[in-house]
Amino acid sequence: MTLPRTDVPQVTARWYEHPDDAPADTRRVLHPSRTRAWARAWSTLTTERVLEHHHLHLADPATGDAETVPFFLTTADGSPYWTSQETDADVPPVWPGRVLYAGSPHAEYSGAGIATAAMAVTTTRAGLDLAARLGASALVHPGLDQDQTDRLIAAARAAGAGQVLDLATDVAWTRILGPTLDQWWQGVPSRQRRDIRRRWRRGTEAGLVLDPLTTSCGILDAVPAFAPLAAGTADRHGTRLYGLDMFEQLVAVPGTVLLAARHDGRLVGGIYGWLYDGCLYLWASGLDYDHSLAPLVYTWLMCESARWAIDQGAILIDAGRANHLAKLRLGYRPRILRTVVHLIGHQPATERALRRLSKRLGDQAAPFLPTAAGW
C-alpha cells in the first residue's frame, strides 16, 4: 500500500512501511518505547494483533527536529493492554471496529511526533488520513503527559479534526533513587519501611539471589521460562497481557534487562525492563506462585531492583503502571497518564463508553492519588 506525502508549512512528512526505511531521527529519544528498535519489534508481534503498521517520518526545518511516528492498526479487541483497562474498569469492550494506535497501549509512554506545534498538526492530519484509509473507528494516542495532551488537543483544533477526547486512563509510578541504598530506604514511607525491610531481609536469608540478565548475558535463554510466569501473573488480574514473542523481540531495545530472582538456581520470579538514559524502567513482572517463597518474591525484587539500579548509576526508577498500593507503599509517586482519542465519524455511544471507562479507572486510582490530583 502506497500512501501519499502529507505536508504542512515548515514540516515535511513521508510514510514508510518499515521503521528502518525512514531517515535517521534527530530528536533525543526519551523512553525505550520511543526507540526505532521498539517500533521494529512491535511490527513483528502476534500477541498484540497488529493488522498493519505504517511509520511517519517528520522533519521540521525550523527547529531541526526529525522523528518517526509508528502507527499500528489492530482489531477492536487486538490490544491486550487496552482490554486490561476495560477489564479493570468492568466495562464492555469499547471499540466498535478497528483501531489505529499511535504507538501501542502496551508501551507506557508515547507522544512521538508532537515536539512542536507544527509537527503535532502534521501528525494529527496524517494519522486521521491513515485511519480513514484503513477503515479504523478511532485514532488513539495513549500514554501522554498533560503537556503532550494539550499539544495534541490544540493540534486537533488547528487541523480541523472532528470529535476528539482527552481522557485520563492510567497512572505511572516513579521515584528518585539517590546515590545509596540507605537513601532509597529513607524514601519508603516510615509506616511501611520496617515491614518491607523485613520481607527483603527474609527473602535474602532464605536464599533468593538476583541474576541480572542482558542481551550479552543469557536473557534469551531465560525468556522461555519467564514468559509463562509473566502471563500467569497477569492472568491473576484478569487479562492475558504478555506473550513469548514480546520478550523475545524487545530484547533489541537498548538497555533491556531481566532482573531474575533465583532460588537454588530455579527461576522463581523476575521483572523485565530497560536501563535507559539514567532510568530503570520496570515493565513486566512474573512470579512462580507455586514456590514456597512466592509471598516474598515481589517485594524482594522491587527492593533488589532499586539496589541494582543504584549500582548501575541510575538516578530514577519507573515502576510502571497498576498495582497502585504496592508502589505507594514503596515510596513511588503517581503520575497520571492520558489518552487522546479521535473518533472517526459520529459515535456518541463510543464517546459515552470511553468517558465511563476513564471515570471508573479514575475512581479506582483516587485513593492512591494526592487530593489535588486532577483526573
C-alpha positions as CSV (number, residue, x, y, z in Angstrom):
1,M,0.0,0.0,0.0
2,T,1.5,3.3,-1.1
3,L,0.4,6.3,1.0
4,P,0.8,9.9,-0.1
5,R,3.1,12.5,1.4
6,T,1.5,14.8,3.9
7,D,2.9,18.3,4.3
8,V,2.0,21.5,6.1
9,P,4.2,24.6,6.1
10,Q,7.6,24.1,7.7
11,V,7.1,20.4,8.3
12,T,7.6,17.7,5.8
13,A,6.3,14.2,6.3
14,R,6.6,10.9,4.5
15,W,5.2,7.4,5.1
16,Y,7.4,4.3,5.3
17,E,6.3,0.7,5.5
18,H,9.1,-0.3,7.9
19,P,10.8,1.8,10.6
20,D,14.3,1.1,9.3
21,D,13.4,2.5,5.9
22,A,12.9,6.0,7.3
23,P,15.7,8.6,7.6
24,A,17.5,9.0,10.9
25,D,15.8,10.8,13.7
26,T,17.5,13.8,15.3
27,R,15.4,14.2,18.5
28,R,16.6,12.7,21.7
29,V,14.6,9.6,22.4
30,L,13.1,10.0,25.8
31,H,11.8,6.5,26.6
32,P,12.7,2.9,25.5
33,S,9.2,2.6,23.8
34,R,10.0,5.6,21.6
35,T,13.1,3.9,20.0
36,R,13.3,2.7,16.5
37,A,14.1,-0.8,17.9
38,W,10.8,-0.9,19.8
39,A,8.9,0.1,16.6
40,R,10.8,-2.6,14.7
41,A,10.0,-5.2,17.3
42,W,6.3,-4.3,17.6
43,S,5.9,-4.6,13.9
44,T,6.5,-8.3,14.1
45,L,4.4,-9.3,17.1
46,T,1.4,-11.6,17.3
47,T,0.3,-11.2,20.9
48,E,-0.9,-7.7,20.0
49,R,-2.9,-8.4,16.8
50,V,-1.3,-5.8,14.5
51,L,-3.0,-5.9,11.2
52,E,-0.9,-3.2,9.5
53,H,1.9,-0.9,10.6
54,H,3.0,2.3,9.0
55,H,5.7,4.8,10.0
56,L,5.5,8.5,9.5
57,H,8.8,10.4,9.3
58,L,8.6,14.1,10.2
59,A,11.1,16.8,9.7
60,D,10.7,20.4,10.9
61,P,13.4,22.5,9.3
62,A,12.6,25.5,11.6
63,T,13.9,23.5,14.6
64,G,16.0,20.7,13.0
65,D,13.7,18.2,14.7
66,A,13.2,14.9,12.8
67,E,11.2,12.0,14.3
68,T,9.5,8.8,13.2
69,V,6.0,8.0,14.5
70,P,4.8,4.4,14.4
71,F,1.1,3.6,13.8
72,F,-0.3,0.2,14.5
73,L,-3.7,-1.0,13.2
74,T,-5.4,-3.6,15.4
75,T,-8.7,-5.4,15.6
76,A,-11.3,-3.9,18.0
77,D,-10.0,-6.3,20.7
78,G,-6.5,-6.5,19.4
79,S,-4.6,-4.8,22.2
80,P,-4.3,-6.9,25.3
81,Y,-3.3,-3.9,27.3
82,W,-6.4,-1.9,26.3
83,T,-8.5,-4.9,27.0
84,S,-7.0,-5.0,30.5
85,Q,-8.2,-1.4,31.0
86,E,-11.7,-2.5,30.1
87,T,-11.4,-5.4,32.5
88,D,-10.2,-3.3,35.3
89,A,-13.0,-0.8,34.8
90,D,-15.6,-3.6,34.5
91,V,-17.0,-2.2,31.2
92,P,-17.9,-3.9,28.0
93,P,-15.5,-3.6,25.0
94,V,-15.4,0.0,23.9
95,W,-14.3,-0.1,20.3
96,P,-16.9,-0.8,17.6
97,G,-14.3,-1.7,15.0
98,R,-10.6,-1.5,14.1
99,V,-8.3,0.9,16.0
100,L,-5.3,2.8,14.8
101,Y,-2.8,3.4,17.7
102,A,0.0,6.0,17.5
103,G,2.3,3.7,19.5
104,S,0.9,0.9,21.5
105,P,-1.0,0.9,24.8
106,H,1.5,-1.7,25.9
107,A,4.2,1.0,25.8
108,E,4.0,3.0,29.0
109,Y,4.8,6.3,27.3
110,S,4.0,7.6,23.8
111,G,4.0,11.1,22.4
112,A,6.1,10.8,19.3
113,G,5.6,13.4,16.5
114,I,4.3,16.2,18.7
115,A,7.6,18.0,19.7
116,T,6.5,21.2,18.1
117,A,3.0,22.7,17.3
118,A,3.6,22.3,13.6
119,M,4.7,18.7,13.9
120,A,1.7,17.9,16.1
121,V,-0.6,19.3,13.4
122,T,1.1,17.2,10.7
123,T,0.9,14.1,12.9
124,T,-2.7,14.6,13.6
125,R,-3.7,15.2,9.9
126,A,-1.6,12.3,8.7
127,G,-2.9,10.0,11.4
128,L,-6.5,10.9,10.7
129,D,-6.0,10.4,7.0
130,L,-4.4,7.0,7.6
131,A,-7.2,5.9,9.9
132,A,-9.8,6.8,7.3
133,R,-7.9,4.9,4.6
134,L,-7.6,1.8,6.8
135,G,-11.2,1.9,8.0
136,A,-10.4,2.5,11.6
137,S,-13.1,3.5,14.1
138,A,-10.6,5.7,16.1
139,L,-7.1,7.1,16.1
140,V,-5.7,6.8,19.6
141,H,-2.6,8.4,21.2
142,P,-2.0,6.6,24.6
143,G,0.5,7.2,27.3
144,L,0.6,11.0,27.3
145,D,1.5,13.6,30.0
146,Q,-0.6,16.7,30.3
147,D,1.7,18.9,28.1
148,Q,1.6,16.3,25.3
149,T,-2.1,16.1,25.6
150,D,-2.6,19.8,25.4
151,R,-0.4,20.0,22.3
152,L,-2.5,17.3,20.6
153,I,-5.8,18.9,21.5
154,A,-4.5,22.2,20.1
155,A,-3.3,20.4,17.0
156,A,-6.7,18.8,16.5
157,R,-8.3,22.3,16.5
158,A,-5.8,23.6,14.1
159,A,-6.2,20.6,11.8
160,G,-10.0,20.9,11.8
161,A,-10.4,17.5,13.3
162,G,-13.8,16.2,14.4
163,Q,-14.6,14.5,17.7
164,V,-11.5,14.5,20.0
165,L,-11.5,13.3,23.6
166,D,-9.0,14.0,26.4
167,L,-9.2,11.1,28.8
168,A,-7.1,10.1,31.9
169,T,-6.6,6.4,31.6
170,D,-3.7,5.3,33.8
171,V,-1.1,6.1,36.5
172,A,2.7,5.6,36.2
173,W,4.8,5.3,39.4
174,T,8.3,6.8,39.7
175,R,10.8,7.9,42.3
176,I,14.3,9.3,42.5
177,L,16.8,6.7,43.6
178,G,19.5,8.7,45.4
179,P,23.2,7.7,45.4
180,T,22.9,5.0,48.1
181,L,20.5,2.2,49.1
182,D,20.2,3.8,52.6
183,Q,18.9,6.9,51.0
184,W,16.4,4.9,48.9
185,W,15.2,3.3,52.1
186,Q,14.6,6.7,53.6
187,G,12.2,7.4,50.7
188,V,10.0,4.5,51.8
189,P,7.1,5.8,54.0
190,S,8.1,5.3,57.6
191,R,5.0,3.3,58.5
192,Q,5.8,0.7,55.9
193,R,9.6,0.8,56.0
194,R,10.2,-1.7,58.8
195,D,7.9,-4.4,57.2
196,I,9.3,-4.0,53.7
197,R,12.9,-4.2,55.0
198,R,11.9,-7.3,57.0
199,R,10.5,-9.0,53.9
200,W,13.5,-8.1,51.8
201,R,15.9,-9.4,54.5
202,R,13.8,-12.6,54.9
203,G,14.0,-13.3,51.1
204,T,17.7,-12.8,51.1
205,E,18.2,-15.1,54.2
206,A,16.0,-17.7,52.5
207,G,18.4,-17.9,49.6
208,L,16.9,-15.6,46.9
209,V,19.6,-14.3,44.6
210,L,19.3,-11.6,41.9
211,D,20.5,-12.6,38.5
212,P,20.5,-9.6,36.1
213,L,20.3,-10.9,32.6
214,T,21.0,-8.8,29.5
215,T,21.4,-9.3,25.8
216,S,25.1,-10.2,26.4
217,C,24.4,-12.3,29.5
218,G,21.7,-15.0,28.9
219,I,18.4,-13.1,28.7
220,L,17.2,-15.0,25.6
221,D,17.9,-18.4,27.3
222,A,15.8,-17.3,30.3
223,V,12.9,-15.7,28.4
224,P,11.0,-19.0,27.7
225,A,10.9,-19.7,31.4
226,F,10.0,-16.2,32.4
227,A,7.2,-15.6,29.8
228,P,4.8,-18.1,31.5
229,L,5.4,-16.5,34.9
230,A,4.6,-13.1,33.5
231,A,1.5,-14.4,31.7
232,G,0.3,-16.2,34.8
233,T,0.8,-13.1,37.0
234,A,-1.3,-11.0,34.5
235,D,-3.9,-13.7,34.4
236,R,-4.5,-13.3,38.1
237,H,-5.5,-9.8,37.4
238,G,-8.0,-10.8,34.7
239,T,-6.2,-10.3,31.4
240,R,-3.5,-12.2,29.4
241,L,-1.1,-9.3,28.7
242,Y,2.1,-10.9,27.5
243,G,3.4,-13.4,25.0
244,L,6.7,-15.0,24.5
245,D,7.1,-13.1,21.2
246,M,7.1,-9.8,23.1
247,F,10.0,-10.7,25.4
248,E,12.0,-12.2,22.5
249,Q,11.6,-9.3,20.1
250,L,12.0,-6.5,22.6
251,V,15.5,-7.6,23.7
252,A,16.7,-5.5,20.7
253,V,15.6,-2.3,22.6
254,P,18.7,-0.6,24.1
255,G,19.2,-1.4,27.8
256,T,16.9,-4.5,28.0
257,V,17.3,-6.4,31.3
258,L,15.6,-9.3,33.0
259,L,16.1,-9.0,36.8
260,A,15.6,-12.6,37.6
261,A,15.1,-13.9,41.2
262,R,16.5,-17.4,41.6
263,H,16.3,-19.9,44.5
264,D,18.8,-22.8,44.3
265,G,19.2,-21.9,40.6
266,R,15.4,-22.1,39.9
267,L,13.7,-19.0,38.4
268,V,11.0,-18.0,40.9
269,G,10.3,-14.5,39.6
270,G,11.5,-11.7,37.5
271,I,11.0,-8.2,36.2
272,Y,11.6,-7.4,32.5
273,G,12.5,-3.8,31.7
274,W,15.1,-1.4,30.5
275,L,18.0,0.6,31.9
276,Y,17.8,3.6,29.7
277,D,19.2,7.1,29.9
278,G,19.7,7.1,33.7
279,C,16.3,5.5,34.5
280,L,15.4,1.8,35.2
281,Y,12.0,1.1,33.7
282,L,10.2,-1.9,35.2
283,W,7.7,-3.1,32.6
284,A,6.5,-6.7,33.2
285,S,6.8,-8.8,36.3
286,G,6.2,-12.6,36.7
287,L,6.1,-14.8,39.8
288,D,6.1,-18.5,40.4
289,Y,3.1,-18.8,42.8
290,D,3.8,-22.5,43.4
291,H,7.1,-21.8,45.1
292,S,7.2,-21.6,48.9
293,L,8.9,-18.1,48.8
294,A,6.3,-16.6,46.4
295,P,4.8,-14.3,49.1
296,L,8.2,-12.6,49.5
297,V,9.4,-12.5,45.9
298,Y,7.7,-9.4,44.5
299,T,8.7,-7.1,47.4
300,W,12.2,-8.6,47.4
301,L,12.5,-8.0,43.7
302,M,11.3,-4.4,43.9
303,C,14.0,-3.7,46.6
304,E,16.7,-5.5,44.7
305,S,15.8,-3.7,41.5
306,A,16.5,-0.4,43.3
307,R,19.7,-1.7,44.7
308,W,20.9,-2.9,41.2
309,A,19.8,0.4,39.5
310,I,21.8,2.4,42.0
311,D,24.9,0.2,41.4
312,Q,24.5,0.9,37.7
313,G,24.4,4.7,38.2
314,A,20.7,5.2,37.5
315,I,19.1,8.3,39.1
316,L,15.4,7.4,38.6
317,I,13.3,4.3,38.7
318,D,10.0,3.9,36.9
319,A,7.9,1.1,38.3
320,G,5.3,1.1,35.6
321,R,1.6,1.1,35.9
322,A,-1.1,-0.6,38.0
323,N,-0.6,-2.3,41.4
324,H,-1.0,1.2,43.0
325,L,-1.0,0.2,46.6
326,A,2.2,-1.8,46.5
327,K,4.1,1.0,44.7
328,L,2.7,3.7,47.0
329,R,4.0,1.6,50.0
330,L,7.4,1.6,48.4
331,G,7.6,5.4,48.2
332,Y,6.8,5.8,44.5
333,R,4.9,8.9,43.3
334,P,2.0,8.8,40.9
335,R,1.9,10.4,37.5
336,I,-1.4,10.5,35.7
337,L,-1.2,9.4,32.0
338,R,-3.8,10.5,29.5
339,T,-5.1,9.2,26.1
340,V,-6.2,11.4,23.2
341,V,-8.9,9.7,21.1
342,H,-10.0,10.9,17.7
343,L,-13.3,9.2,16.8
344,I,-13.8,8.7,13.1
345,G,-17.3,9.8,12.3
346,H,-20.2,10.4,14.7
347,Q,-20.0,7.8,17.5
348,P,-22.0,9.1,20.6
349,A,-22.2,5.6,22.1
350,T,-18.4,5.1,21.8
351,E,-17.8,8.5,23.4
352,R,-20.0,7.6,26.3
353,A,-18.3,4.3,26.7
354,L,-14.9,5.9,26.7
355,R,-15.8,8.5,29.3
356,R,-17.3,5.8,31.5
357,L,-14.1,3.8,31.2
358,S,-12.0,6.8,32.2
359,K,-14.2,7.6,35.2
360,R,-14.2,4.1,36.5
361,L,-10.4,3.9,36.3
362,G,-10.2,7.3,38.0
363,D,-12.4,6.1,40.8
364,Q,-10.2,3.1,41.4
365,A,-7.0,5.2,41.3
366,A,-8.4,8.1,43.5
367,P,-7.5,6.5,46.9
368,F,-3.8,6.4,45.9
369,L,-3.6,9.9,44.4
370,P,-3.0,13.3,46.1
371,T,-6.2,15.1,46.9
372,A,-5.5,17.8,44.4
373,A,-4.6,15.4,41.5
374,G,-6.8,16.2,38.5
375,W,-8.1,13.0,36.8
